[in-house]
Amino acid sequence: MPSPHDFKLQDGTVVDHLPVGTAARALAILGLPREGPVTVGMNVPSTRYGHKDIIRVEHLELRKSETDRLALLGPHVTVAIVKGGRVADKLRLEVPERLVGVIRCTNPTCITNHERISPVFDRVAASPLQLRCAYCERFGSEPFPFIA
Amino acid sequence: MPSPHDFKLQDGTVVDHLPVGTAARALAILGLPREGPVTVGMNVPSTRYGHKDIIRVEHLELRKSETDRLALLGPHVTVAIVKGGRVADKLRLEVPERLVGVIRCTNPTCITNHERISPVFDRVAASPLQLRCAYCERFGSEPFPFIA
C-alpha cells in the first residue's frame, strides 16, 4: 500500500455513517471541494452498518443549514469535530421538527411552487422519517430535493 | 481522529498524483463509484508536488481507454497496482502519440464534428503537452473534452 496517502485530520470535521451512495450529495451540500484537504470514502466497511460513505474535511465548521441537510441523507449520520488530532465533540444528526426553506414540495399544485413562500415541512415521524408539507400536506419522498 | 476510517487496500488500483481539482473527472472516467470501496483524497498533501488528488479503488483493473484519459488530466499521474496489500506494479502514465476517439475537436467546422469519424489527435509535444487534431490541425486546449 503506497503511503502516506491518508492525511491525518488535525482540526476539522468528519461526517460519518452516510448511507452508501450519498457522498456526492454530501459534498454538494457542503460546497466541497473548497480550500483545504478533503478525503471521501465510498462504500467503505463500517463496523456498525456494514458499509458507509464518509467525508473528512480540514478546517471546516458546519452550519445548521448544512447539518439539517446532511441529516436528511440518512438515519445514522454523525458529525465529529476534531481538534488537535482528537475527537473533541461528536453529535448524531437529527432531522429538526420543522424544516423551512430546506427541501421543495414535489406537488406541482402546492402554493410554495407558485408564490414566493419558503417551503415548510413538518417531521411527523422520526423513524422511519416522514416529512409532510405544511401547506398542501403532501409527504416528501426520498431523495429529497434540496433547495440550494 | 476517529478510526478505523481508512480501509486498507488489499487488491486494487491507486491513481496517484492527480492535479488538485481533477478527482471528479477521474471518477467519471472510471465510472466510479461502482461496486466495492473507493477512497478519494482532494487537495491532500503531496511530498513531491505540494498537493494532489488521489483515488484508491478495490478490485479494479484499468483499461487502456481509461489510462489514456487519466494521462490527460495531468503530467505526473501514476497508477499503482496493489496485490495482497503491497505495490505489485507502478507505472507513470504517458499520453500516447495518437489518440483516437478519446477527445473531441473544439473547432466547430472540423469534419469530425460533422461526419461520423472518430476524432484523431497527434501528440506533437510531450512537456508541456500539445495535442493537434489530425484533420483540421487545431490544437486541443485544457480541459480536454472527453468522448464518453
HADDOCK unambig.tbl for C-alpha pairs under 7 A between the chains (distance, minus, plus):
assign (segid A and resid 1 and name CA) (segid B and resid 9 and name CA) 6.59 0.50 0.50
assign (segid A and resid 1 and name CA) (segid B and resid 82 and name CA) 6.53 0.50 0.50
assign (segid A and resid 1 and name CA) (segid B and resid 85 and name CA) 5.45 0.50 0.50
assign (segid A and resid 1 and name CA) (segid B and resid 86 and name CA) 4.92 0.50 0.50
assign (segid A and resid 1 and name CA) (segid B and resid 87 and name CA) 5.73 0.50 0.50
assign (segid A and resid 2 and name CA) (segid B and resid 87 and name CA) 6.77 0.50 0.50
assign (segid A and resid 7 and name CA) (segid B and resid 44 and name CA) 6.62 0.50 0.50
assign (segid A and resid 9 and name CA) (segid B and resid 1 and name CA) 6.57 0.50 0.50
assign (segid A and resid 36 and name CA) (segid B and resid 43 and name CA) 6.26 0.50 0.50
assign (segid A and resid 37 and name CA) (segid B and resid 42 and name CA) 5.65 0.50 0.50
assign (segid A and resid 37 and name CA) (segid B and resid 43 and name CA) 4.66 0.50 0.50
assign (segid A and resid 37 and name CA) (segid B and resid 44 and name CA) 4.78 0.50 0.50
assign (segid A and resid 38 and name CA) (segid B and resid 41 and name CA) 5.87 0.50 0.50
assign (segid A and resid 38 and name CA) (segid B and resid 42 and name CA) 5.07 0.50 0.50
assign (segid A and resid 38 and name CA) (segid B and resid 43 and name CA) 6.61 0.50 0.50
assign (segid A and resid 38 and name CA) (segid B and resid 44 and name CA) 6.89 0.50 0.50
assign (segid A and resid 39 and name CA) (segid B and resid 40 and name CA) 5.51 0.50 0.50
assign (segid A and resid 39 and name CA) (segid B and resid 41 and name CA) 4.34 0.50 0.50
assign (segid A and resid 39 and name CA) (segid B and resid 42 and name CA) 6.07 0.50 0.50
assign (segid A and resid 40 and name CA) (segid B and resid 39 and name CA) 5.52 0.50 0.50
assign (segid A and resid 40 and name CA) (segid B and resid 40 and name CA) 4.96 0.50 0.50
assign (segid A and resid 40 and name CA) (segid B and resid 41 and name CA) 6.40 0.50 0.50
assign (segid A and resid 41 and name CA) (segid B and resid 38 and name CA) 5.89 0.50 0.50
assign (segid A and resid 41 and name CA) (segid B and resid 39 and name CA) 4.36 0.50 0.50
assign (segid A and resid 41 and name CA) (segid B and resid 40 and name CA) 6.40 0.50 0.50
assign (segid A and resid 42 and name CA) (segid B and resid 37 and name CA) 5.66 0.50 0.50
assign (segid A and resid 42 and name CA) (segid B and resid 38 and name CA) 5.07 0.50 0.50
assign (segid A and resid 42 and name CA) (segid B and resid 39 and name CA) 6.07 0.50 0.50
assign (segid A and resid 43 and name CA) (segid B and resid 36 and name CA) 6.27 0.50 0.50
assign (segid A and resid 43 and name CA) (segid B and resid 37 and name CA) 4.67 0.50 0.50
assign (segid A and resid 43 and name CA) (segid B and resid 38 and name CA) 6.61 0.50 0.50
assign (segid A and resid 44 and name CA) (segid B and resid 7 and name CA) 6.61 0.50 0.50
assign (segid A and resid 44 and name CA) (segid B and resid 37 and name CA) 4.77 0.50 0.50
assign (segid A and resid 44 and name CA) (segid B and resid 38 and name CA) 6.87 0.50 0.50
assign (segid A and resid 82 and name CA) (segid B and resid 1 and name CA) 6.48 0.50 0.50
assign (segid A and resid 85 and name CA) (segid B and resid 1 and name CA) 5.39 0.50 0.50
assign (segid A and resid 86 and name CA) (segid B and resid 1 and name CA) 4.85 0.50 0.50
assign (segid A and resid 87 and name CA) (segid B and resid 1 and name CA) 5.66 0.50 0.50
assign (segid A and resid 87 and name CA) (segid B and resid 2 and name CA) 6.73 0.50 0.50
